[in-house]
Amino acid sequence: MEIIPTGQTLGARIEGIDLGEPLPDGNFRTILRALGAHGVLCFSRQTFDVPAFAAFGRRFGDLEINVANLFYAPGFPEVMILSNMQENGKPLGLNDAGQGWHTDMSYSHDVALANVLHCQRVPRRNGKPLGETQFRNMHAAYDDLPDSLKHRLEGRTATHDFAKFWEEMRQRPGSRRLPLTPEQRAKKPPVSQPLFRRHPITDRLVLYANPGYTMFIDGVDPNESGEILDFLFRHQERAEYLYAHHWTEGDVLMWDNIGTVHNAVADYTADEPRYMRRVQVMASLDYPALVA
């Protein structure tokens, strides 16, 4: 197994490993360390089936079943399908997943360690791949905050809400999302998260606030909260924090959900097919002990 860093703020390609085979302890620990160090890992030319894909994700922690419970692989509710394709007039997957800057599961009391996508179809136009996934480095974003703001916000929490991003996506033209039911809403009530979170692999602080789910800073005047969050969101937009992955069929992309925010670029049309399998790995293991 060889780890080849991109040389950018995030990203590394891992070669010489078949993720369809059981993952030895040594490789498992190496991948965890690489996830902390590089934030986004790409394993190219992977051909495993749905059960093996789920097994790979489960190696790193419990797998989440999305509260909306839409578009999952038969027999595997933890494997969500992301696609703009249809079959017999019916959608095969969620067509607008991830389109906006966010951190998955920041709206949950129990947060996610990583997201894993296995690419089956890439939309193309004139031979050029479309639908890149973009990331921002929240380790670097925290490091570069003014010291005065770090001291001011130390120990502060902010409220995150699943419904914020869901409702924003529902308002977009062509959205297939239905209103959340009272039962779904009850499963994911608003939660408070630290603005600065210690990363379980790197043991460094990260900026844990994102435009998709963060609502307000707890215990702060609403106007002041809005101004601070606006600054934090604009701060994340600095060009040096950005990394983009351009997809190829067979790519498995694993990214750090604590140390990054991400956005799926929807620059393709309904007749340019995209199909991904996705699992969400919850932060349910003792990662410091595993990478020691």
FENQUISUL-V993114 format. One record per residue. N is the residue number from 0. RES is the residue in one letter. SS is DSSP state (A for helix, B for strand, O for the rest). NEAR is the number of other ideal C-beta (glycine too) atoms within 12 Angstrom. Layout:
# FENQUISUL-V993114
n-><N:N>
res-><RES:RES>
ss-><SS:SS>
near-><NEAR:NEAR>
This chain:
# FENQUISUL-V993114
n-><0:1:2:3:4:5:6:7:8:9:10:11:12:13:14:15:16:17:18:19:20:21:22:23:24:25:26:27:28:29:30:31:32:33:34:35:36:37:38:39:40:41:42:43:44:45:46:47:48:49:50:51:52:53:54:55:56:57:58:59:60:61:62:63:64:65:66:67:68:69:70:71:72:73:74:75:76:77:78:79:80:81:82:83:84:85:86:87:88:89:90:91:92:93:94:95:96:97:98:99:100:101:102:103:104:105:106:107:108:109:110:111:112:113:114:115:116:117:118:119:120:121:122:123:124:125:126:127:128:129:130:131:132:133:134:135:136:137:138:139:140:141:142:143:144:145:146:147:148:149:150:151:152:153:154:155:156:157:158:159:160:161:162:163:164:165:166:167:168:169:170:171:172:173:174:175:176:177:178:179:180:181:182:183:184:185:186:187:188:189:190:191:192:193:194:195:196:197:198:199:200:201:202:203:204:205:206:207:208:209:210:211:212:213:214:215:216:217:218:219:220:221:222:223:224:225:226:227:228:229:230:231:232:233:234:235:236:237:238:239:240:241:242:243:244:245:246:247:248:249:250:251:252:253:254:255:256:257:258:259:260:261:262:263:264:265:266:267:268:269:270:271:272:273:274:275:276:277:278:279:280:281:282:283:284:285:286:287:288:289:290:291>
res-><M:E:I:I:P:T:G:Q:T:L:G:A:R:I:E:G:I:D:L:G:E:P:L:P:D:G:N:F:R:T:I:L:R:A:L:G:A:H:G:V:L:C:F:S:R:Q:T:F:D:V:P:A:F:A:A:F:G:R:R:F:G:D:L:E:I:N:V:A:N:L:F:Y:A:P:G:F:P:E:V:M:I:L:S:N:M:Q:E:N:G:K:P:L:G:L:N:D:A:G:Q:G:W:H:T:D:M:S:Y:S:H:D:V:A:L:A:N:V:L:H:C:Q:R:V:P:R:R:N:G:K:P:L:G:E:T:Q:F:R:N:M:H:A:A:Y:D:D:L:P:D:S:L:K:H:R:L:E:G:R:T:A:T:H:D:F:A:K:F:W:E:E:M:R:Q:R:P:G:S:R:R:L:P:L:T:P:E:Q:R:A:K:K:P:P:V:S:Q:P:L:F:R:R:H:P:I:T:D:R:L:V:L:Y:A:N:P:G:Y:T:M:F:I:D:G:V:D:P:N:E:S:G:E:I:L:D:F:L:F:R:H:Q:E:R:A:E:Y:L:Y:A:H:H:W:T:E:G:D:V:L:M:W:D:N:I:G:T:V:H:N:A:V:A:D:Y:T:A:D:E:P:R:Y:M:R:R:V:Q:V:M:A:S:L:D:Y:P:A:L:V:A>
ss-><O:B:B:B:B:O:O:O:O:O:O:B:B:B:B:O:O:O:O:O:O:O:O:O:A:A:A:A:A:A:A:A:A:A:A:A:A:A:O:B:B:B:B:O:O:O:O:O:O:A:A:A:A:A:A:A:A:A:O:O:O:O:B:O:O:O:O:O:O:O:O:B:B:O:O:B:B:B:B:B:B:B:B:O:O:B:B:O:O:B:B:O:O:B:O:O:O:O:O:O:O:B:O:O:O:O:O:O:O:O:O:B:B:B:B:B:B:B:B:B:B:O:O:B:B:O:O:B:B:O:O:O:B:B:B:B:B:A:A:A:A:A:A:O:O:O:A:A:A:A:A:A:A:O:O:O:B:B:B:B:O:A:A:A:A:A:A:A:A:A:O:O:O:O:O:O:O:O:O:O:O:A:A:A:A:A:A:O:O:O:B:B:B:B:O:B:B:B:O:O:O:O:O:O:B:B:B:O:O:O:O:O:O:B:B:B:B:O:O:O:O:A:A:A:A:A:A:A:A:A:A:A:A:A:A:A:O:O:A:A:A:B:B:B:B:O:O:O:O:O:O:B:B:B:B:B:O:O:O:B:B:B:B:B:O:O:O:O:O:O:O:O:O:O:B:B:B:B:B:B:B:B:O:O:O:O:A:A:A:A:A:O>
near-><23:15:23:18:20:24:11:23:31:38:33:34:28:34:17:16:30:22:37:22:17:16:26:14:13:14:25:25:24:25:39:36:24:35:43:34:28:37:43:43:44:41:40:27:21:31:20:27:20:26:19:26:36:33:23:38:38:27:31:39:35:23:32:37:24:34:26:30:19:26:32:28:29:12:11:24:22:30:36:38:34:41:36:33:26:17:13:7:7:12:25:28:32:32:36:34:40:37:30:28:34:38:44:42:37:45:38:29:18:20:36:38:41:47:47:46:44:40:35:32:28:30:33:21:16:8:9:15:25:26:39:30:41:36:43:43:40:44:35:30:40:35:23:23:29:15:12:10:23:21:12:19:32:16:17:30:26:38:29:38:28:34:30:27:37:32:21:21:31:19:15:17:10:16:20:23:26:15:16:27:15:11:12:20:19:13:21:31:19:24:26:28:33:28:39:31:34:21:33:33:35:29:17:24:27:40:44:40:44:43:28:33:39:40:30:29:33:25:16:21:12:15:12:17:25:18:17:29:32:19:24:37:27:17:29:40:21:20:15:17:33:30:36:28:39:24:33:23:21:25:34:40:47:46:46:49:44:44:45:48:47:44:33:38:25:28:22:28:16:17:13:24:27:42:33:40:41:44:44:42:38:30:35:24:22:14:30:18:11:25:26:12>
